[in-house]
Structures are given as C-alpha cells and as structure tokens.
Amino acid sequence: MGRVSQAQAEENRRRVVETASRLFREQGTHASVADIMKAAGLTHGGFYKQFTSKEALIDEATAHAFDELTRHHKNGLEQHGGQRAAAQQALIDTYLSPAHRDNPADGCAVAALVTDMAREVGDQEARRIYTEGVGNFAEWLATEDQDGITRLCTMLGALVLARATNGSPLSEEILTTARAALTASG
C-alpha cells in the first residue's frame, strides 16, 4: 500500500483527534488506542505515524473538546442576538437536559473528563488545558448577580449526579431542581 498524501495524513489526524475527543468523553481517557483507531476507520499501526504517544493524543483531544465548547458558546450568542443572558439560559437548559445526560460523547468536556483529569499528574498538558477550559467556561457563565464558578459547579454537579442516578426518578429531579435554581438566581 502506498504512502498517503500530506493532505490525507492531516485529514486522518483530524479524524483521530475528533474520534478520540468523543470516545474520551464517552468512555474516559482509558479508551484504547486500538479502539480509537478502529472507530476512526484507520489501522492501529498508523497511530504512531501521527502521534508520539497516547498522552499527546489526550492533549489534542482535550483541546479539541474545549474548542468545541467555545464554538458552542459563540454560536449561542449569535443565535440569541448577542444577548448573553439569553444564551446562558439556553445553555443551562441544554446542559441540564436528559439529552445531555444521556449523550456524554457529544457533551461537555468539563463533566465528561472530570474524573480523568482529577487523576492526572499536575504538570500534564491535558490537565492544564482542562483547567484553562474550566476557567473560561466559568467566566462565560458569570452574571452580575452570581459568579460563574458557582453556576458551573451547580451545573456540573447536577449533570454528574443525574448521570450516576440515570434510570431513576431522582435523575430527572436533579436536572429539574438545578435548572430551576440557576434560572431563579441567574
């Protein structure tokens, strides 16, 4: 089999990063390289042509997930005519929804990667990216009446608990109660 072009190699790398970002949010960073490459439709052997290590992929996939989050915030602002409060409320409603609870692969990197990042050594690039992303998300959620960290902690805690109790009435109650609390205080 012949060599791939530089453009194809770049496309393959992009596909692996996007796939890893989804799988890490769904399964955690312990998802195997073989599973990631298979899901990306590529051979396992091609991984090390693209990445120096799995840690390098975790770094890029984490950055990709937070880039998606930033784009989501910008799109929300555009959809709401630049009205930050309306965009924030729409985000809260979506974030604390059964659809987000049930689909971590397409969801927020903050919630999906929290336990993996808690286990990372402090000087790892993925943890630095994660920390910066959490700070930016909290800043985006801030209002005149409430700091963004409080809002983010409420959203994150509610989502994680709702995922852990999924299938019970408590899961829905957690989402509804947190959404109501953030709406009342926003």
C-alpha atoms as one frame of an Amber mdcrd trajectory, in Angstrom:
protein
   0.000   0.000   0.000   1.376   3.404  -0.978   2.071   6.413   1.171  -0.749
   8.796   1.883  -0.552  12.401   0.777   0.150  15.160   3.271  -3.452  16.333
   2.921  -4.736  12.805   3.626  -2.394  12.479   6.614  -3.748  15.765   8.013
  -7.324  14.574   7.449  -6.541  11.267   9.184  -5.038  13.112  12.154  -8.097
  15.388  12.401 -10.375  12.348  12.285  -8.403  10.577  15.028  -8.479  13.681
  17.280 -12.239  14.157  16.781 -12.907  10.467  17.369 -10.700  10.382  20.468
 -12.400  13.500  21.812 -15.799  11.793  21.556 -14.604   8.441  22.921 -12.747
  10.047  25.831 -15.916  11.960  26.767 -17.952   8.761  26.485 -15.543   6.192
  27.968 -12.797   8.182  29.669  -9.176   8.563  28.675  -8.594   4.863  29.290
 -10.208   4.151  25.890  -7.588   2.173  23.986  -5.628   3.400  21.007  -6.856
   0.344  19.080 -10.497   1.256  19.789  -9.930   4.893  18.829  -8.238   3.987
  15.558 -10.929   1.429  14.732 -13.678   3.987  15.431 -11.833   6.468  13.200
 -11.736   3.849  10.438  -7.941   3.612  10.473  -5.437   0.921  11.348  -3.820
   0.747  14.755  -0.380   0.783  13.130  -0.923   4.285  11.773  -1.281   5.823
  15.208   2.416   6.389  15.873   2.879   7.984  12.454   0.544  10.714  13.710
   1.201  10.921  17.477   4.233  10.468  19.680   2.135   8.863  22.439  -1.374
   8.328  23.703  -0.757  11.244  26.104  -0.136  13.512  23.098  -3.498  12.397
  21.683  -5.202  13.028  25.028  -3.744  16.547  24.993  -5.042  17.262  21.478
  -8.409  15.617  22.058  -8.910  17.612  25.263  -8.035  20.844  23.452 -10.432
  19.867  20.656 -13.266  19.259  23.132 -12.762  22.686  24.708 -12.553  24.337
  21.277 -15.963  22.784  20.567 -17.273  24.210  23.849 -16.005  27.688  22.941
 -17.616  27.452  19.486 -20.857  26.366  21.156 -20.795  29.470  23.378 -20.128
  31.757  20.391 -22.906  30.118  18.381 -25.275  30.520  21.329 -24.511  34.226
  21.499 -25.121  34.593  17.765 -28.393  32.670  17.959 -29.583  34.985  20.720
 -28.599  38.236  19.027 -25.603  38.774  21.282 -27.769  38.695  24.406 -25.541
  36.909  26.875 -28.251  36.231  29.476 -30.468  34.530  26.879 -27.537  32.494
  25.549 -26.571  31.469  29.083 -30.124  30.384  29.885 -30.337  28.352  26.676
 -27.035  26.692  27.595 -28.261  25.889  31.112 -31.456  24.386  29.707 -29.495
  22.230  27.254 -26.772  21.323  29.736 -29.248  20.159  32.368 -31.361  18.139
  29.961 -31.944  14.403  29.651 -30.397  14.514  26.157 -27.090  15.869  27.502
 -27.184  13.492  30.452 -27.652  10.543  28.114 -25.044  11.511  25.490 -21.701
  12.300  27.099 -19.770  11.651  23.860 -21.344  14.751  22.311 -21.485  16.698
  25.549 -19.433  18.922  27.738 -15.765  18.096  28.243 -15.856  19.543  31.763
 -18.312  16.920  33.001 -17.106  14.031  30.884 -13.403  14.366  31.708 -13.620
  15.489  35.334 -12.596  12.208  36.949  -9.850  11.529  34.385  -8.353  14.980
  34.927  -8.556  14.584  38.700  -6.261  11.575  38.317  -3.768  13.368  36.052
  -0.446  14.499  37.431  -0.467  18.279  37.915   2.033  19.126  35.181   0.333
  17.233  32.350  -0.673  19.288  29.321  -4.192  17.820  29.239  -4.766  18.932
  32.818  -3.507  22.440  32.001  -5.868  22.600  29.008  -8.721  21.288  31.134
  -8.059  23.818  33.921  -7.956  26.691  31.451 -11.158  25.450  29.822 -12.958
  25.229  33.171 -11.880  28.779  33.989 -13.090  30.075  30.636 -16.413  28.269
  30.994 -16.935  29.691  34.489 -16.084  33.171  33.227 -18.611  32.795  30.409
 -21.320  31.760  32.889 -20.796  34.728  35.231 -23.612  37.236  35.658 -23.937
  40.474  37.592 -25.688  38.541  40.373 -23.684  35.312  40.530 -20.131  34.253
  39.850 -19.539  31.729  37.114 -17.798  29.203  39.348 -20.929  28.776  41.452
 -23.049  28.357  38.346 -20.607  25.907  36.759 -20.310  23.856  39.947 -24.098
  23.640  40.175 -24.411  22.571  36.540 -21.527  20.125  36.658 -22.554  18.573
  39.957 -26.140  18.178  38.813 -25.134  16.607  35.497 -22.712  14.156  37.076
 -25.249  13.146  39.724 -28.009  12.834  37.112 -25.767  10.553  35.047 -24.934
   8.455  38.100 -28.612   8.070  39.033 -29.915   7.713  35.463 -32.906   5.403
  35.217 -34.388   6.607  38.485 -36.823   9.445  39.165 -34.069  11.123  41.186
 -32.063  11.729  37.993 -34.832  13.834  36.446 -35.423  15.626  39.753 -31.752
  16.591  39.988 -31.805  18.110  36.493 -35.078  19.947  37.074 -34.089  21.291
  40.502 -30.687  22.549  39.373 -32.168  24.150  36.234 -34.782  25.937  38.372
 -32.152  27.116  40.881 -29.945  28.546  38.142 -32.888  30.204  36.415 -34.022
  31.845  39.645 -30.535  33.096  40.513 -29.330  33.973  37.018
